[in-house]
Amino acid sequence: MNDTHIKNLSDSPSAGKGAWTVVGLLWVVALLNYMDRQMLSTMKPSMQIDIHELQSATNFGYLMAIFLWIYGFMSPVSGIIADKINRKWLIVASLFVWSGVTFMMGYAKTFDQLYWLRAIMGISEALYIPAGLSLIADYHQDKTRSLAIGIHMTGLYMGQALGGFGATIAENYSWQRTFHSFGMVGIAYAIVLILFLKEKRNSVEKLGSNIMQPKPALFKGLAVLFSNIAFWIILFYFAVPSLPGWGVKNWLPTLFSENLDIKMSEAGPLSTITIAASSFLGVVFGGILSDKWVQKNLRGRIYTSAIGLGLTIPALVLVGYGHVIVAIVGAAFCFGFGYGMFDANNMPILCQFVSAKYRATAYGLMNMVGVFAGAFVTDWLGKSTDAGNLGKSFAMLAAIVVLALIVQLIVLKPKTQDFKEA
């Protein structure tokens, strides 16, 4: 890397108070995003008493998968929308709708009602991530971008952990009241966003005045992205780790319950807290390391991400075959820490290959392929559970992660920290 580029990196501005306020506001949205979707996976024992179809792990897999399929199909659409309209109002609307759906799930009486509500939740939740991450990326430059994205990601993990308490709350009160309570919290927080969240679009300096970047044509972003070889590699690299990532989110409580022979009301909090705590540490560590490393080497973010992904490989084998609490919890911690390092750097790496005008669209496409991989693995692990092979299936996922890691290290070679269109 030449001296001019190093100077440009060192001269880039640090994030101000307003930029970190945005991260804080969206952190809560991220928490609600994952909490509302995650708690269903731990409340299965309580819910199947009233909705008998949930006694089948295969049916439960269908219920989890419909969310992922709809979420996946909507992700690139939401990215295109986020690149075209005011992201603040898109985020507010998304939060309000999925929180309303969460509230309504407390009134569900049949499997079909739950199924359609999960589908609507998939649509509304898909609108958030591309808009939220691109907004944070616009507020934060190279010195704080990975850390800011990483801190935001801790909201997702915290939501996942709190969702794990859904089983505990449902056991002491009812699953209906749990849905009602969490839904109302989200609806109330949408009002907070209306008051305090602000949009930001990058501008270019011309003749001493700020001029907003022109909004791209509706489908130009797709054409630009699909003509970029690096973006295809990023899609692959994002999709493959999503297989174990979504598997852990949706089936780790069940695996803990089976392998450790404990009740779901205990397995839910134990598994989700372990993943959340380790991922929290992983994204913070990975964010700080990446932001410092990239100042000296343009592949610093890629190397940081690769280290994290490498940690998940032995963890998947150990979590799949472990039957001792120390071993299985330790493996889950290792997986969460490594996945956190990977998670913190996906959008920052994307920023090295894609301009700001198309980043929401790009992340929407990444979300789509990742979620489709998640929908496949959720269904597959449901069938594996019914067949008694859940642990073995978890361990098998390590092999494809190795492939993604090799491809990423060989192919991705950024030429700049923050890609700008010529």
N, C-alpha and C positions, 0 to 999 in steps of 0.2 A: 504494500500500500504506500503511495507516495506521500511526501510531506504536506503537499497542498490539501490532500484529502484529510489527513490527520488534523491539520489546522482547522478545516471546516467543521470537523466533528467536535473539536474542543471549543469552538466558538459558538456552537448551537446553544440556544437559550434553555435555561432550566424552567421547569413548570412552576407557575405561580399558584397562589392560594385558590383562585377560581378553578384551575384545572384539577386540583385535588378535591375540591368540593364536588365536582362532577363525579369523580370516582366514588366518593362517599355516598352520594345520592343513588348512583347506579348499583353500588354494592348491595344495598337493601333490595333493590329490584331483582338482582341476581339471586339473592337468598330466597326470595319469594318464588322465583321462577322454578328453582330446583326443589324447594320444600313442597310446593303444591303437587308437583309431578311425582316426587319420590315417596311420599307417605303412603300412597296406595300399595306399594310393594311390601310394606311392613304390616299393613292392616288386614292382609288377606285372611288370617285366622278369625278375626272378629267379623269381617264382612261375609265370609262364606256360611256363617250360621244363618244369615238372613237371605243371602243370594247363593243358592246351592250350586249353581254352575261354576262358581269360583273354587269348588273343591277339586276340580281338575286343573293340574298344573298346565296342561296344554291350553285350556280355555283362558287361564290367567295369562299365559304367554300371548294369546291373541289380543287380550285387552291391553297389554303393555305395548304390543307391536303396532296396533292401529294408531296409537299416538305417534310412534316413530315414523310410520309411513307418511302420515299426513304432515307431520312436522318437517320431514325430509322434502316432500314435494313443494311445500310452501317456502322453504328456506331461500332458494334462489329468487323467488318472486318477491319475498320480503327484502332481500338485498337490493334488487332493482328499485323497489319502492323507496327504500332508505336513501339511495343515491339521488333520488328525484325530489323528495319532499322534506318537510321539516321533521327531523328525527325526534325532537322532543314530543310532539303530539303523537307520533307513531308509537313511541315507548309508553306514553300515558294510556293510549287506547288499548294497547296490547295487555298491559298490566290489569286494567279495569275488566277486560273481557275474561281473561283466564281466572281472575279472582272470583268473578261472578259464576263461572263454571264450577270452580271449587266449592263455592257455597251451595250450588244446585246439586252437586253430587251427594250432599247429605240427605237429599230427598229421593234418591234413586231407590227403586224397589225391585228392578229386574236387571239382568245382565245386559240386555239390549240398551236400556237407558244409560248404564255406565259406559257402554261401548260408544254410543254417539256423543256423550259428554266428553269422553277422552279424545274423540276425533276433533271436536270443537276446540278443546284445549290445545291440541296440536297446531291448529291454525293460528290461534292467538299467541301462543308462546313462541312460535317461529318468527314472529315479527320483531321480537326483542333483540336477540343476540347480534345479528349483523348491524343493526342500528346502534346498539349500545357500544360495541367494540370499535366501530368506525368513529363514533363520537369521541371516545377516549383517545383513540389514535390521533385524531385531529388536535386535541388539547395538549397532547404530550409528544415531545420530540425524542431524538435518539438517547438523550441522557436519562430519561425516566420512563420511556415507553414500555419496556418489558416489565418493570416494577409496577407501573400503573395497571397494566393488563393483568399482571399476576395478583395484585391486591383485589382487583375486581373479581378474579376467578375464585378467591377465597370466599366470596359471597356465595358462589355456587356450591362450594364444599360445605359451608356452614348450613345452607339450605338442605343439602343432602343429609347432614347430620341431624338437624332438627326434624326432618322428615322421618328419620329412623325412630323418633319418639312417638310417631303416630300410633304404633302398636301399643305402647305403654299408656298413652292417653285414652285410646279406644278401650283398653282393658279396664280402666278405672271409671270411665264415663260411658261414651259410646262412639262408634265410628262416625255416626251422623253429626254429633256435636263437634267432633274434630274438624270435619270438612267445613261446617258452618263458621267456626271460629277463625280458621286460617283464611277463609274466603273474605270475611269481613275486614281482616287486617289489611289485605291487599287492596281492597276497594278504598279504604281510608288513606292508604299511602299514595294512591293515584292523585289524590287532592294535594298532597305535599309536593309531588313532582310538578303539578300545574303551577304552583307558587314559586318554586325555587330552581328547577332545571332550566338551563338555557342552551339553545342551539349554537353551534359554531361551524362555520365553513371556512376552509383555508382560503387565503387570498394571495394575490400576487402584487408585488409593488410595481407600479407603472406611473412615471411622471409625478412621483411623490404622493400618490393617493392610493388607497386600497380599493382594488377592483375584485369583486367576487368571481371565482372561477365559473365559467359557463357550465350549466348542467348538460350532461351528455345526452345524445339521442337515446330513445328508449332501449334499443337492443344493441347499441354500439359497444357497450361494455362487454357483452357476451362475445362479440366478434373479436374484440381486443384480447380478452382473456384466453379464448380457445386457440388463438394464434401464438400464444406464449408457451413454449415448451416447458419452461420452469414451472408455470402454473399447473400443468398436467402432473408434474412430479410432486408438487405440493399437495394436489388433490389425492394422489395415491398415498403419500406419506401421512396425510391426515386421516384417510379412511381406514387404513389397516390397524392403527392403534385404537381406533374407535370400536373395533370388535371386542377386545378385552375391556375397554373403558366402559362401554354400555353394559357389558356382561356383569361387571363389578357393580355398577349402579343398580341394576335390576335384580340380580340373583345372588349377590354376596350374602345378604341376610339369610337366605335359604341355605346356602352352602355352610355358613357358620352354624346354623341350627342343626344341620344333618351331621357334619363332621365332628362337632363338639358335643352333640346330643344335648342341646339346651333348648328352652322354649323360644319361640319367635320374639316374644316380648323382651327377652334378654339378648337374643342374637341381633335383633334390629339395631338397638342403640350401640352395642359393642362393635358391630361391623361398620356402621356408618360413621361413628365417632372416630374409629381408627383411621378410616380413609380420609375423613374430613381433616383431622388433626395433621396427618402426615402430608396431605396435599397442600394444606395451608403453609406448612414449613417449606414444602417443595417449590411452590410458586414464588414465595418471598425470596428464598435462596436463589432459585433459578432466575428471577427477575433482576436481582442485584448483580449476580455473576454475569449475566448476559449484557446488561447495560455497561458494565465496566470492560468486559472482554471485547465488545464490539468497538470500543474506542481505540483498541490496538490492532484488532484483526476483524475484517469485515465478515468473516465466517464465525465470529464469536457466538452469535445467537444460534447458529446451526450446531455448533459443537456443544453448547449448553443443552440444547434440546436433545441431542443424540445421547449425551451422558444420562439424562433423565430416562429416555426411552430404554436405554440399556439396562437400567435398574429394574424395569418391569419384567424382564425376561425370566430371570431365576425366581422372581416373586410369584409369577403365575404358576410355575411348576410346584413351588412349595405350598401355595395357598390351595392348589387343587388336591394335593396328596396329604396335606398335614392333618393330623388328628389330635395333636397336643396344643393346648391353648397358646403356649408361648410361641410355638413354631408358626401357627396359622395367623396369629395376630401380628407377629413380627414380619411375616411375608406380606400381609396386607399393608402394613406400615411402609415397607419398602416399595410396594407397588404405588401407593398413594404419593409418596415423596417423589418418585421418578416421574409419575404421570403429571404431577404438579409442575415440575421443571419443563416438561414437554408442553403443557397447556399454556404456560406463561409466555411462550415464545412463538406460538402459531401466527397470531396477528402481526407481531413485530417482524417475523421472517417474511410474511406476505408483503409488508410495507417495503421490503427491499427489492421486490420484483413487480409490484403493481402500484400505479399512481393512486392518489387520494380519491380521484373521481370515481374509481371503480372498486374500492376496497369493500364496501358493504355488499356489492354484487358478488365479488370474489369470495368473501367469507360465507355468504349465503350458499354458494355452490359447494364450498368446503363442508358446510354444515349438512347439506343434502347428502353428499356421498358418505359422510361420517354417520349420519343418522340411518341411512339405508343399510349400511353395514351393521348398525346397532339393531335395526329391526330384524335383520336376518339372524343375528346371533341371539337375540332375545327369544325368538321362536325356537331356534335350534336348542338353546339351553333349557327351554321349557320341556321339550321332548326328551332331552337328556335326563332331566330330573325325574320324569315319569319312568324312564328306563333304568334309573339308579346309577347314571354315569356322569353326574354333574361335575364332580371333582376332576375326572379324567378329561372332560371336555375343556375345562378351564386350563389345564396344563397344556393341552394341544395348541392353544392359542399363542403360546410363546414362540412357536416355530415361524409363524407368519410375521411376527413383530421383528424377528431377526432380518427377514427379507427387506422390510420397509427401512430399517436402520441402514442397511448396506446401500440401498438405492439412494437414500438421502445424502449420505456422506460422499458418494461418488459423483452425483450429478449437480447438486445445488451449490453454485459458486456466484454469489452476489457481487456486483460491481459498484454498488453504492449502498449507503445506509438508508436513504429515503428516496425511493424511485420517483423521478419526475418524467412526465412525457416530454419528448423532444418538440 
